[in-house]
Amino acid sequence: MIIRPDNIGDVLMSSPAIRAIKRRFGSKITLLTSEAGATASTLLPEVDETLVANFPWAKHDSSVSAAHLSGLMSHLKSAAFDGCIIFTVYSQNPLPTVMLAWAAGIPRRLAYCRENPYELLTHWVPDDEPYARVRHQVVRDLDLAERIGAYTNDDRITLTVPDDANVQAMVKLSRVGVDVGRPFVIFHAAVSEPKRVFPLERWVALARRFLIDHPTQQVLFTGGSADRVLTDQLCRLCGPRTFSVGGLLTIAEFAGVIRQAALVVSVNTAAMHLAAALGRPLVVLYALTNPQHTPWRCPHVLFPYSVAEKSLQSR
């Protein structure tokens, strides 16, 4: 079992390590992750089964109850996993998740941990980040997998996008007026954390300038259902050849649209990681919150910007 209790981008960045583990041991991979992370797992061929829980020790809009955790522990016991690997950001405390795995009777437990976990981890890797070094998250996770012999030369993030998702995505875009036979770019202003918000007026200025300089291009403002007000507002302010598609697409359909895009302009959020995995050129307005989460193995240009000091607490 792999435990990654975070968001979409975090699951994607762990996927090269998950693939290395699957190839090394030929094992069934169960991923225990959040509701958001579970949507990403549908695109990862190395994941065979997904369990969902929004843990209270990770940041989510809502978290599971104690009763739900008790039921999850019972399920983990009955599943009789051979082992579990817990992937974390260096700023996270792995011990609540480790305790869950220990209490569920999983016999082999691997994780980074700054403090001595004693019997809670059978395979403890002392965490020296960020004080001695900072690695990209993909590298951090691959290094952990190597501790149990899961080596690989393939460190790409690879996604499987179903053909029907590609078709359905183009149908949905056509319905809102996008000419899918002409080039389009994606502007993704939506964020999972308020501290990463890039000012609305700058998004508008950027999109308007792009449309003037590229008269044959269309601009798609993307986001989830909760971002529809934002994408509608951007569309109104930027005028012709812009389209609001917030909440219109499933994650598989969104991946299909990204794969067809000429360019993706995004803040550092899930859209950036999807575009990187699909090899699309990226322009990233990068909030300096998690410097180890830059686009992986894709052509990109980064424009970093600072956030308020009170916002620097990492997830």
BADOBA-982452 format. One line per field, with one value per residue (C-alpha): x negated, y negated, z negated. Coordinates in nm, 3 decimals, decimal comma, padded with zeros to 5 digits, always signed. Example, Ala and Ser with C-alpha at 12.3 -4.5 7.8 and 13.67 -1.06 7.14 Angstrom:
2
c1	(-01,230/-01,367)
c2	(+00,450/+00,106)
c3	(-00,780/-00,714)
//
This chain:
315
c1	(+00,000/-00,112/+00,011/+00,002/+00,262/+00,233/+00,365/+00,359/+00,015/-00,138/-00,004/-00,134/-00,482/-00,486/-00,388/-00,741/-00,829/-00,504/-00,579/-00,931/-00,788/-00,534/-00,798/-01,044/-00,803/-00,533/-00,281/+00,072/+00,064/+00,333/+00,317/+00,461/+00,509/+00,744/+01,059/+00,864/+00,569/+00,801/+00,908/+00,545/+00,510/+00,758/+00,490/+00,207/+00,179/-00,046/+00,236/+00,467/+00,697/+00,766/+00,883/+01,001/+00,972/+00,923/+00,702/+00,730/+00,349/+00,337/+00,496/+00,835/+01,165/+01,318/+01,172/+01,295/+01,442/+01,289/+01,551/+01,447/+01,082/+01,176/+01,360/+01,066/+00,830/+01,053/+01,050/+00,672/+00,643/+00,869/+00,687/+00,364/+00,121/-00,237/-00,376/-00,320/-00,524/-00,432/-00,527/-00,535/-00,648/-00,939/-00,723/-00,468/-00,470/-00,439/-00,376/+00,007/+00,013/-00,260/-00,057/+00,244/+00,038/-00,116/+00,224/+00,361/+00,095/-00,087/-00,416/-00,655/-00,640/-00,873/-00,881/-01,096/-01,076/-01,272/-01,212/-01,303/-00,983/-01,116/-00,883/-00,636/-00,857/-01,033/-01,223/-01,308/-01,483/-01,591/-01,466/-01,740/-01,526/-01,516/-01,811/-02,082/-01,931/-01,610/-01,528/-01,255/-00,957/-00,989/-01,351/-01,267/-01,005/-01,227/-01,507/-01,270/-01,166/-01,531/-01,570/-01,382/-01,551/-01,303/-01,550/-01,454/-01,601/-01,253/-01,165/-00,892/-00,541/-00,324/+00,052/+00,307/+00,591/+00,884/+00,978/+01,340/+01,228/+01,047/+01,356/+01,595/+01,367/+01,374/+01,754/+01,788/+01,554/+01,748/+02,073/+01,939/+01,817/+01,454/+01,340/+01,156/+01,008/+00,813/+00,528/+00,603/+00,408/+00,501/+00,489/+00,532/+00,571/+00,743/+00,547/+00,587/+00,435/+00,524/+00,159/+00,083/+00,339/+00,195/+00,376/+00,683/+00,587/+00,253/+00,422/+00,646/+00,354/+00,160/+00,450/+00,535/+00,173/+00,155/+00,472/+00,341/+00,007/+00,164/+00,477/+00,540/+00,535/+00,821/+00,787/+00,955/+00,989/+00,992/+01,066/+01,288/+01,654/+01,561/+01,368/+01,654/+01,711/+01,342/+01,329/+01,653/+01,513/+01,188/+01,382/+01,600/+01,301/+01,090/+01,354/+01,370/+01,186/+01,194/+01,398/+01,489/+01,468/+01,445/+01,618/+01,693/+01,442/+01,354/+00,986/+00,946/+01,116/+00,903/+00,592/+00,719/+00,767/+00,421/+00,270/+00,424/+00,325/+00,051/-00,056/+00,046/+00,013/+00,070/-00,014/-00,181/+00,113/+00,249/+00,286/-00,088/-00,171/+00,076/-00,074/-00,426/-00,326/-00,178/-00,486/-00,311/-00,506/-00,440/-00,460/-00,431/-00,354/-00,524/-00,437/-00,744/-00,579/-00,712/-01,030/-01,064/-00,744/-00,851/-00,742/-00,909/-01,077/-00,896/-00,973/-00,881/-00,954/-00,915/-00,822/-00,852/-00,672/-00,683/-00,393/-00,316/-00,544/-00,248/-00,157/-00,487/-00,370/-00,394/-00,143)
c2	(+00,000/-00,355/-00,635/-00,987/-01,193/-01,509/-01,661/-01,590/-01,731/-01,545/-01,212/-01,282/-01,363/-01,035/-00,831/-00,758/-00,608/-00,412/-00,273/-00,175/+00,014/+00,195/+00,299/+00,413/+00,630/+00,710/+00,627/+00,499/+00,130/-00,018/-00,396/-00,555/-00,925/-01,220/-01,280/-01,517/-01,281/-00,997/-01,179/-01,174/-00,803/-00,727/-00,844/-00,634/-00,284/-00,168/-00,209/+00,093/-00,021/-00,351/-00,411/-00,757/-00,949/-01,318/-01,286/-01,558/-01,585/-01,702/-02,021/-01,962/-02,149/-01,874/-01,573/-01,232/-01,159/-00,940/-00,676/-00,679/-00,638/-00,344/-00,182/-00,247/-00,081/+00,224/+00,240/+00,211/+00,495/+00,722/+00,638/+00,784/+00,566/+00,690/+00,343/-00,027/-00,324/-00,671/-00,962/-01,311/-01,666/-01,745/-01,993/-01,725/-01,503/-01,140/-00,996/-01,009/-00,812/-00,579/-00,515/-00,423/-00,170/-00,028/+00,006/+00,179/+00,446/+00,377/+00,561/+00,345/-00,034/-00,274/-00,654/-00,959/-01,088/-01,359/-01,214/-00,860/-00,658/-00,351/-00,055/-00,252/-00,223/+00,096/-00,099/-00,446/-00,702/-01,008/-01,323/-01,580/-01,819/-02,115/-02,180/-01,987/-01,994/-02,029/-01,781/-01,795/-01,600/-01,342/-01,278/-01,266/-00,997/-00,797/-00,805/-00,660/-00,381/-00,297/-00,221/+00,104/+00,183/+00,018/-00,142/-00,288/-00,488/-00,605/-00,906/-01,047/-01,120/-00,927/-00,945/-00,729/-00,941/-00,732/-00,792/-00,858/-01,134/-01,306/-01,282/-01,400/-01,693/-01,818/-01,781/-01,990/-02,259/-02,279/-02,327/-02,642/-02,786/-02,677/-02,604/-02,279/-02,281/-02,596/-02,636/-02,728/-02,794/-02,733/-03,004/-02,843/-03,104/-02,873/-02,771/-02,513/-02,752/-03,122/-03,216/-03,123/-03,356/-03,569/-03,908/-03,910/-04,232/-04,082/-03,774/-04,004/-04,213/-03,900/-03,742/-04,062/-04,107/-03,746/-03,779/-04,094/-03,931/-03,602/-03,684/-03,321/-03,179/-03,111/-03,130/-02,880/-02,985/-02,659/-02,553/-02,333/-02,382/-02,611/-02,834/-02,902/-03,256/-03,330/-03,184/-03,361/-03,691/-03,649/-03,568/-03,879/-04,104/-03,964/-03,961/-03,773/-03,447/-03,361/-03,082/-02,997/-02,622/-02,617/-02,306/-02,179/-01,892/-01,579/-01,538/-01,290/-01,532/-01,818/-01,610/-01,552/-01,926/-02,002/-01,750/-01,945/-02,289/-02,487/-02,631/-02,620/-02,929/-02,840/-02,904/-02,618/-02,387/-02,059/-02,197/-02,263/-01,904/-01,761/-01,972/-01,868/-01,501/-01,543/-01,726/-02,051/-02,379/-02,573/-02,927/-02,914/-03,206/-03,037/-03,133/-03,074/-02,838/-02,495/-02,540/-02,162/-02,134/-02,293/-02,138/-01,803/-01,701/-01,941/-02,265/-02,551/-02,907/-03,003/-03,350/-03,326/-03,569/-03,611/-03,555/-03,726/-03,607/-03,488/-03,259/-03,071/-02,779/-02,485/-02,206)
c3	(+00,000/+00,081/-00,144/-00,001/-00,191/+00,020/+00,340/+00,712/+00,782/+00,488/+00,611/+00,961/+00,830/+00,634/+00,939/+01,072/+00,733/+00,724/+01,070/+00,961/+00,662/+00,877/+01,129/+00,863/+00,666/+00,923/+00,656/+00,648/+00,557/+00,336/+00,297/-00,016/+00,053/+00,021/+00,222/+00,446/+00,479/+00,573/+00,889/+01,008/+00,939/+01,219/+01,466/+01,319/+01,467/+01,181/+00,925/+00,898/+00,618/+00,442/+00,087/-00,009/-00,335/-00,408/-00,714/-00,980/-00,994/-00,630/-00,502/-00,341/-00,325/-00,538/-00,715/-00,823/-01,164/-01,430/-01,349/-00,983/-01,082/-01,301/-01,011/-00,780/-01,025/-01,037/-00,657/-00,646/-00,898/-00,697/-00,372/-00,519/-00,326/-00,303/-00,358/-00,319/-00,203/-00,319/-00,093/-00,244/-00,185/-00,416/-00,610/-00,703/-01,009/-00,894/-01,240/-01,248/-00,920/-01,047/-01,363/-01,148/-00,952/-01,271/-01,441/-01,130/-01,168/-00,842/-00,901/-00,693/-00,714/-00,532/-00,563/-00,617/-00,972/-01,150/-01,498/-01,602/-01,548/-01,731/-01,660/-01,452/-01,144/-01,045/-00,777/-00,904/-00,685/-00,889/-00,715/-00,659/-00,454/-00,439/-00,671/-00,484/-00,133/+00,067/+00,344/+00,601/+00,469/+00,747/+00,647/+00,277/+00,339/+00,574/+00,316/+00,058/+00,296/+00,355/-00,016/+00,047/+00,377/+00,614/+00,855/+01,190/+01,476/+01,576/+01,361/+01,587/+01,469/+01,713/+01,747/+01,926/+02,063/+02,192/+02,556/+02,464/+02,226/+02,513/+02,733/+02,462/+02,375/+02,735/+02,744/+02,427/+02,557/+02,883/+02,692/+02,523/+02,852/+02,871/+03,226/+03,152/+03,501/+03,419/+03,168/+02,810/+02,492/+02,130/+01,865/+01,523/+01,250/+00,999/+00,689/+00,413/+00,157/+00,125/+00,066/+00,428/+00,583/+00,860/+00,884/+01,108/+01,283/+01,385/+01,528/+01,730/+01,855/+01,949/+02,137/+02,324/+02,430/+02,543/+02,752/+02,921/+03,002/+03,118/+03,320/+03,424/+03,070/+02,832/+02,452/+02,221/+01,857/+01,662/+01,306/+01,095/+01,009/+00,721/+00,963/+01,205/+01,079/+01,136/+01,486/+01,583/+01,456/+01,649/+01,964/+01,930/+01,869/+02,154/+02,427/+02,760/+02,820/+02,448/+02,291/+01,933/+01,874/+01,493/+01,363/+01,713/+01,727/+01,534/+01,454/+01,741/+01,981/+01,849/+01,916/+02,269/+02,322/+02,182/+02,424/+02,716/+02,587/+02,760/+02,424/+02,059/+01,839/+01,475/+01,116/+00,928/+00,885/+01,024/+01,378/+01,387/+01,288/+01,540/+01,816/+01,716/+01,720/+02,067/+02,196/+02,280/+02,280/+01,963/+01,837/+01,459/+01,231/+00,939/+00,582/+00,365/+00,118/+00,215/+00,422/+00,462/+00,668/+00,997/+01,331/+01,389/+01,717/+01,950/+02,134/+01,904/+01,801/+01,435/+01,312/+00,933/+00,707/+00,332/+00,094/-00,234/-00,514/-00,720/-00,429/-00,418/-00,630/-00,394/-00,346)
//
